[in-house]
Amino acid sequence: MTHGHLVVIGGSVAGLMAAAAASDRFERVTVVERDQLSGSPEPRAGVPQGNQVHVILPLGLERMEEVLPGIRQDFVERGCLEFDQLATVPMMSESGWKVRVDSANAVAFRRPLFELVIRERVLALGNVSIRHGSARGFLLSDDRSRVLGTRLRDGSEIEADFVVDASGRRTKSPAWLQDLGFGAPTEVRANAYMGYATQFVRIPEGVLDGALGLVVHPEPGHHRGGVLLPADNGVHSLSAIGMMRDYPPREREGFLDFLDDARSPLLGEIARRSVPVSDINTYHQDGNLRRRWEDESLPDRLLVVGDASASFNPIYGQGMTLAASGGRLLKAALDTRSSLDALAHDVQGDLARVIDAAFSMSAAVDSMFEGSECTNFTPPSPEECAYAAAVEELATVDPEVALAAGMAAFYIDPEVLRTEAIQLRVEDWIDSERTTGGADPGRYPTEVRSTDSTAAAATF
């Protein structure tokens, strides 16, 4: 069944995915975006983190492909690199270097190009348009049971049969709904006060010794780290990352000195051999924020997606996957239901389950930083922390556990680490002498180890 008009507030990745998801089931889709958009890959004011390192998890790429078939190939044709992060990017934890294993492919990119490719595909659908403007509230039916559109800053109104809020972490929807007499969603927070400083660089041939990058995340007890990841068209993203307000500087020498303080000296050494192709840009964020929209009695036909529903410490790369998941869930609901009534509530509930899994993983880690601040979130128990620590240790010597840990993150499924096979390995490890691998932080493993995939989930 085809419906009339759908309005999406916000033209970032979450909004574009919602628009694409709805295009087959609505006569018209209008995306309201406050930024002036160009036809070139340029950072924009509405995405303050647009100049930072970005990743999309394999799950997110698969969800995008379901909504926009062929989008993966579109990215590759525009210079984005398809790569297997677990196999090609050595990753260091407190316990040492994790075993490198073959896993699932994602694509590497710079955010402006990635967003442009999606926007071009969505606008090519024919019935999707972008209207420049800034939303300032909702239109409601006389009985206040249903959203009928949105009001813009210039005083104009856009009527709609369905409204999607994809306006980002700073969405005004809670305030707008409170002004209309509805309750605001409960907020769940786990703040570890992270900061990025990112410069795009080129890496001379031979510097990475066959690898494509390097990941040395900050961890509780060691607040400085960084990542070097491939981006697009031969460029890498080089990022210094600090936690608990230990923010990396914008100045080049200070930036490099900050990278020297990561657990591995290789990050700073490689950074000094890199060739900058951009300025250094910084970005700070308090931490993980989740709004429990699914618990509120909202007017019907209003769906909240993307960072407006939940935003995470970007170090874990979950944001774009959440955006893609919201689009995929909306498409599935529209494809199987003839009525729009109660559809938003049901999709919001389905999305909440994805959010809960992602939040449980990112907030759990961030809550372990000394001085972190949690609201309506219970940090993991000592037993859960001990299990997680054992997994990290075992991932330095056991390819199956390294794969399972990676797939749990890539597919936002913590239960992968609770399968019987993985639990037996972890329990045996806890009872052993626990000698970790990869002890030399100045030399990462070059071998890609094989797995039999019996311990890791095989249903991805």
Protein Blocks (a to p, Z undefined) as FASTA:
>chain_A
ZZfbdcdehjbfklmmmmmmmmmmpfbdcdddfbdcdfbdcddfklmklmpccdddfklm
mmmmmmmghklmmmmmnopacddfklmmccddfkbccddddddddddddfklmmmmmmmm
mmmnopaccdddddfbdcddfklpaccbdcdfkopacddfbdcdfebjklcklmmmmmno
pacdddddddehiadddddddddehklnopabdcddddehiabdcddddfeehiacdddd
deehiacdfbfklmmmmmmmpmblklmmmmmmpccfbdcdddddfbdcdddfklpccdeh
iacehjlloccdfklopmmmmmmmmmmmmmmmmmmpcbfghklmmmmmmmmmmmmmmmmm
mmmmmmmpghiacehiacddfklmmmmmmmmmmmmmmmklmmmmmmmmmnopaklmmcfk
lmmmmmmmmmmnopaehkllkbccfbdcddehlmpcckZZ
